[in-house]
Amino acid sequence: MSFNSKFGRYLRLSVKRSVDPNGAHADLAARRNEMANKRTSTGKYALEQGAAEATTGIGDEVFTLPVKEQAAAHPSQDGSVRSYDIGGSYVCARFRNVVISVFFEGADYSSAANAGNPVKGRNLTEAVTRQYSIRLIEAIGQHLR
């Protein structure tokens, strides 16, 4: 996680092994259902999610969805806490009995935040973050085959 007046990046990687492929399938389905039920939240740290899409070519099962977060509070490099608007994607894939998920979002900014006001920038697109997330998942998945 890195946030400053020029850019913000948030990357969360999760790898979970189940006893068998059925357990991993159930885990992936539960994650998809959980994300579908969190479509939009309101308030100070509003999270907006798009619809989950199944895709092919990555492992045995995979889904992706776009995400945007408004005024996410994160510490800055100068030690203060500032609010950043960020966007990206969530990608979740199953390789036999292993589920790998990547939550990657961020934005590029033209100026620093003023007195706690949210830094508004150009969000990373879902297409770009999804592409990098898929590459990361594929690299891990190659070691599982």
C-alpha positions as CSV (number, residue, x, y, z in Angstrom):
1,M,0.0,0.0,0.0
2,S,1.5,3.3,-1.0
3,F,-0.3,6.7,-0.9
4,N,1.2,10.2,-1.4
5,S,0.4,13.4,-3.3
6,K,1.3,12.0,-6.7
7,F,-0.2,8.5,-6.6
8,G,-2.0,5.9,-4.6
9,R,-1.8,2.2,-4.9
10,Y,-3.5,-0.6,-2.9
11,L,-2.8,-4.2,-3.6
12,R,-4.2,-7.1,-1.6
13,L,-3.3,-10.7,-2.5
14,S,-4.9,-13.8,-1.0
15,V,-4.1,-17.5,-1.6
16,K,-6.2,-20.1,0.0
17,R,-5.9,-23.9,-0.3
18,S,-8.9,-26.2,0.3
19,V,-8.8,-29.9,0.9
20,D,-10.3,-30.6,-2.6
21,P,-11.5,-28.8,-5.7
22,N,-15.1,-28.9,-4.4
23,G,-14.1,-26.9,-1.4
24,A,-12.3,-24.4,-3.5
25,H,-15.2,-24.1,-5.9
26,A,-17.5,-23.4,-2.9
27,D,-15.0,-20.8,-1.6
28,L,-14.9,-19.0,-4.9
29,A,-18.7,-19.0,-5.2
30,A,-19.0,-17.6,-1.6
31,R,-16.5,-14.8,-2.5
32,R,-18.5,-14.0,-5.6
33,N,-21.7,-13.9,-3.6
34,E,-20.1,-11.8,-0.9
35,M,-18.9,-9.3,-3.5
36,A,-22.3,-9.2,-5.2
37,N,-23.9,-8.4,-1.9
38,K,-21.5,-5.5,-1.3
39,R,-22.3,-3.7,-4.5
40,T,-22.5,-0.2,-3.1
41,S,-21.9,1.2,0.3
42,T,-22.5,4.8,1.4
43,G,-21.0,7.2,3.8
44,K,-17.6,8.6,4.3
45,Y,-15.7,5.7,2.8
46,A,-18.2,4.8,0.0
47,L,-17.3,1.7,-2.0
48,E,-18.9,1.2,-5.4
49,Q,-18.6,-2.2,-7.2
50,G,-19.7,-3.3,-10.6
51,A,-21.2,-6.5,-11.5
52,A,-19.1,-9.7,-11.4
53,E,-18.2,-11.2,-14.8
54,A,-17.1,-14.7,-15.3
55,T,-14.2,-15.1,-17.8
56,T,-12.1,-17.9,-19.1
57,G,-8.4,-18.7,-19.7
58,I,-7.3,-18.4,-16.1
59,G,-7.3,-21.6,-14.1
60,D,-10.5,-23.6,-13.7
61,E,-12.9,-20.7,-12.8
62,V,-12.5,-16.9,-12.6
63,F,-14.5,-13.8,-12.1
64,T,-13.6,-10.1,-12.1
65,L,-15.4,-6.9,-11.1
66,P,-14.6,-3.2,-11.1
67,V,-14.3,-1.3,-7.9
68,K,-14.2,2.4,-6.9
69,E,-13.6,3.8,-3.4
70,Q,-14.3,7.4,-2.4
71,A,-12.3,9.1,0.3
72,A,-10.4,6.1,1.5
73,A,-8.3,7.2,4.4
74,H,-4.7,6.1,4.3
75,P,-1.5,7.4,5.9
76,S,0.7,9.5,3.6
77,Q,4.5,9.4,3.3
78,D,4.7,12.6,5.4
79,G,2.9,10.7,8.3
80,S,-0.5,12.5,8.0
81,V,-3.7,10.7,7.2
82,R,-5.3,11.9,4.0
83,S,-8.3,10.8,1.9
84,Y,-7.9,9.4,-1.6
85,D,-10.4,8.5,-4.3
86,I,-9.2,5.3,-6.0
87,G,-10.5,2.7,-8.5
88,G,-9.5,-0.6,-9.9
89,S,-10.6,-4.3,-9.9
90,Y,-11.1,-7.5,-8.0
91,V,-10.0,-10.7,-9.7
92,C,-10.6,-14.2,-8.1
93,A,-9.5,-17.5,-9.7
94,R,-9.5,-21.2,-8.8
95,F,-6.8,-23.6,-9.7
96,R,-8.0,-27.1,-8.7
97,N,-8.1,-26.8,-4.9
98,V,-6.5,-23.3,-4.6
99,V,-8.3,-19.9,-4.8
100,I,-6.2,-16.8,-5.6
101,S,-7.7,-13.3,-5.3
102,V,-6.2,-9.9,-6.1
103,F,-7.8,-6.6,-5.1
104,F,-5.9,-3.8,-6.9
105,E,-6.9,-0.2,-7.0
106,G,-5.3,3.2,-7.2
107,A,-5.1,6.6,-8.9
108,D,-2.7,9.2,-10.1
109,Y,-3.0,12.7,-8.6
110,S,-2.0,16.2,-9.8
111,S,-1.8,17.9,-6.4
112,A,-1.7,17.2,-2.7
113,A,-4.7,17.0,-0.4
114,N,-5.6,20.2,1.5
115,A,-6.5,20.0,5.2
116,G,-8.1,16.5,5.0
117,N,-10.1,17.1,1.8
118,P,-10.1,14.0,-0.5
119,V,-7.4,13.9,-3.1
120,K,-9.2,13.4,-6.4
121,G,-7.2,12.0,-9.3
122,R,-7.4,9.9,-12.4
123,N,-8.4,6.4,-11.2
124,L,-6.5,3.4,-12.5
125,T,-8.9,1.7,-14.9
126,E,-10.5,-1.7,-14.4
127,A,-8.9,-2.9,-17.6
128,V,-5.4,-2.0,-16.5
129,T,-5.7,-3.3,-12.9
130,R,-7.4,-6.4,-14.1
131,Q,-4.6,-7.1,-16.6
132,Y,-1.9,-6.8,-13.9
133,S,-4.0,-8.8,-11.5
134,I,-4.4,-11.6,-14.0
135,R,-0.7,-11.7,-14.7
136,L,0.0,-12.0,-11.0
137,I,-2.6,-14.8,-10.6
138,E,-1.2,-16.6,-13.7
139,A,2.3,-16.4,-12.3
140,I,1.3,-18.0,-9.0
141,G,-1.0,-20.5,-10.8
142,Q,1.9,-21.8,-13.0
143,H,3.6,-23.1,-9.8
144,L,0.4,-25.0,-8.8
145,R,0.2,-27.1,-12.0
